[in-house]
Amino acid sequence: MMKFRICVLFILSTISIFAITPEEIKEAYSKSYNYEKIEDFENAIRALSAVVDEYPNGYTVNLRLGWLYYLLGKYANSLHHYELAMKSSIYSLEAKLGYMLPLLAQNKYSEVESMAYKISSTDYYNYYANLRLAFSLRMQEKFDQAEKVCNTMLATYPTDINFLIELAYVKVGQEDTEKAGLIFWDVLVLDPENEYAKSYLQIENGN
């Protein structure tokens, strides 16, 4: 019995010696954010190594690593960490929204569409889910579906530049260039320096 108690105490003392402290976690995140500011994404990831070693299934650290690997262009790693974050917090929308980023970067539009519908089933008017849904549908030439998404969101955000631009490009895809031009003109009224609208209207005007 005495030997068993000694063994237990040794295990507990070992854990307490090697476990990362709250202050060390705070410092690790601080270093990571500072590296990200100067676009040193590799060191931003490396700064969190002790945290992820201690909490391999932790929500916050995997969410952040998903983001950093996305910025680094290592999309498989990014997806892996976003998946761990989603498993850790199954109701998290931010993890699902993050998961869409490396998919978009790889032009995996059908998978983006699927994830967007999952998010909108919980949060129907989620801004970024619907914006990425409209884009992914347009890129798959599902123009009618994309138009419906844009119109639904514009009913809620009538002057939103991003959804107006998406709708304009949908009209281009539907070969309704007159309507596209009118929408891009509206965009310029709201945002006079908008490069998308200026570029399209210059081409349409032969400039």
Backbone hydrogen bonds, N-H to C=O, Kabsch-Sander energy under -0.5 kcal/mol:
donor,donor_aa,acceptor,acceptor_aa,energy
5,R,1,M,-2.1
6,I,2,M,-2.1
7,C,3,K,-2.2
8,V,4,F,-2.4
9,L,5,R,-2.4
10,F,6,I,-2.2
11,I,7,C,-2.3
12,L,8,V,-2.5
13,S,9,L,-2.4
14,T,10,F,-2.2
15,I,11,I,-2.2
16,S,12,L,-2.3
17,I,13,S,-1.9
18,F,14,T,-2.2
19,A,15,I,-2.4
25,I,21,T,-2.2
26,K,22,P,-2.4
27,E,23,E,-2.3
28,A,24,E,-2.3
29,Y,25,I,-2.3
30,S,26,K,-2.2
31,K,27,E,-2.5
32,S,28,A,-2.2
33,Y,29,Y,-2.7
34,N,30,S,-2.1
35,Y,31,K,-2.4
36,E,32,S,-2.2
37,K,33,Y,-2.0
38,I,34,N,-1.0
38,I,35,Y,-0.5
39,E,36,E,-1.9
40,D,35,Y,-2.8
41,F,39,E,-1.2
44,A,40,D,-1.7
45,I,41,F,-2.0
46,R,42,E,-2.5
47,A,43,N,-2.3
48,L,45,I,-1.5
49,S,46,R,-1.8
52,V,48,L,-2.6
53,D,49,S,-1.9
54,E,50,A,-1.7
55,Y,51,V,-2.6
58,G,55,Y,-1.9
62,N,58,G,-1.3
63,L,59,Y,-2.5
64,R,60,T,-2.3
65,L,61,V,-2.4
66,G,62,N,-2.3
67,W,63,L,-1.7
68,L,64,R,-2.6
69,Y,65,L,-2.8
70,Y,66,G,-1.5
71,L,67,W,-2.2
72,L,68,L,-2.0
73,G,69,Y,-0.7
73,G,70,Y,-0.9
74,K,69,Y,-2.3
75,Y,73,G,-1.2
78,S,74,K,-2.1
79,L,75,Y,-2.7
80,H,76,A,-2.1
81,H,77,N,-2.2
82,Y,78,S,-2.3
83,E,79,L,-2.4
84,L,80,H,-1.9
85,A,81,H,-2.2
86,M,82,Y,-2.4
87,K,83,E,-2.2
88,S,84,L,-2.1
89,S,85,A,-2.0
92,S,89,S,-1.9
96,K,92,S,-0.7
97,L,93,L,-2.9
98,G,94,E,-2.3
99,Y,95,A,-2.2
100,M,96,K,-1.1
101,L,97,L,-0.6
101,L,98,G,-1.4
103,L,99,Y,-0.9
104,L,100,M,-2.8
105,A,101,L,-2.3
106,Q,102,P,-0.9
106,Q,103,L,-0.5
107,N,104,L,-1.8
108,K,103,L,-2.7
109,Y,107,N,-1.6
112,V,108,K,-1.8
113,E,109,Y,-2.6
114,S,110,S,-2.0
115,M,111,E,-2.2
116,A,112,V,-2.7
117,Y,113,E,-2.1
118,K,114,S,-1.6
119,I,115,M,-2.2
120,S,116,A,-2.6
121,S,117,Y,-1.3
122,T,118,K,-0.6
122,T,119,I,-1.4
123,D,119,I,-3.2
126,N,123,D,-2.0
130,N,126,N,-2.2
131,L,127,Y,-2.4
132,R,128,Y,-2.5
133,L,129,A,-1.9
134,A,130,N,-2.8
135,F,131,L,-2.1
136,S,132,R,-2.7
137,L,133,L,-2.6
138,R,134,A,-2.2
139,M,135,F,-2.5
140,Q,136,S,-1.0
141,E,138,R,-1.8
142,K,137,L,-3.1
143,F,141,E,-1.2
146,A,142,K,-2.3
147,E,143,F,-2.6
148,K,144,D,-1.9
149,V,145,Q,-2.0
150,C,146,A,-2.4
151,N,147,E,-2.8
152,T,148,K,-2.2
153,M,149,V,-2.2
154,L,150,C,-2.7
155,A,151,N,-1.4
156,T,152,T,-0.6
156,T,153,M,-0.6
157,Y,153,M,-3.2
160,D,157,Y,-1.9
164,L,160,D,-1.9
165,I,161,I,-2.6
166,E,162,N,-2.2
167,L,163,F,-2.5
168,A,164,L,-2.3
169,Y,165,I,-2.4
170,V,166,E,-2.1
171,K,167,L,-2.2
172,V,168,A,-1.7
173,G,169,Y,-2.3
174,Q,170,V,-1.8
175,E,172,V,-1.6
176,D,171,K,-3.1
177,T,175,E,-0.9
180,A,176,D,-2.2
181,G,177,T,-2.6
182,L,178,E,-1.9
183,I,179,K,-2.2
184,F,180,A,-2.6
185,W,181,G,-2.0
186,D,182,L,-2.0
187,V,183,I,-2.1
188,L,184,F,-2.0
189,V,185,W,-1.7
190,L,186,D,-1.8
191,D,187,V,-3.0
194,N,191,D,-2.4
198,K,194,N,-2.3
199,S,195,E,-2.5
200,Y,196,Y,-2.2
201,L,197,A,-2.5
202,Q,198,K,-2.1
203,I,199,S,-2.0
204,E,200,Y,-2.5
205,N,201,L,-1.9
206,G,203,I,-1.2
207,N,202,Q,-3.1
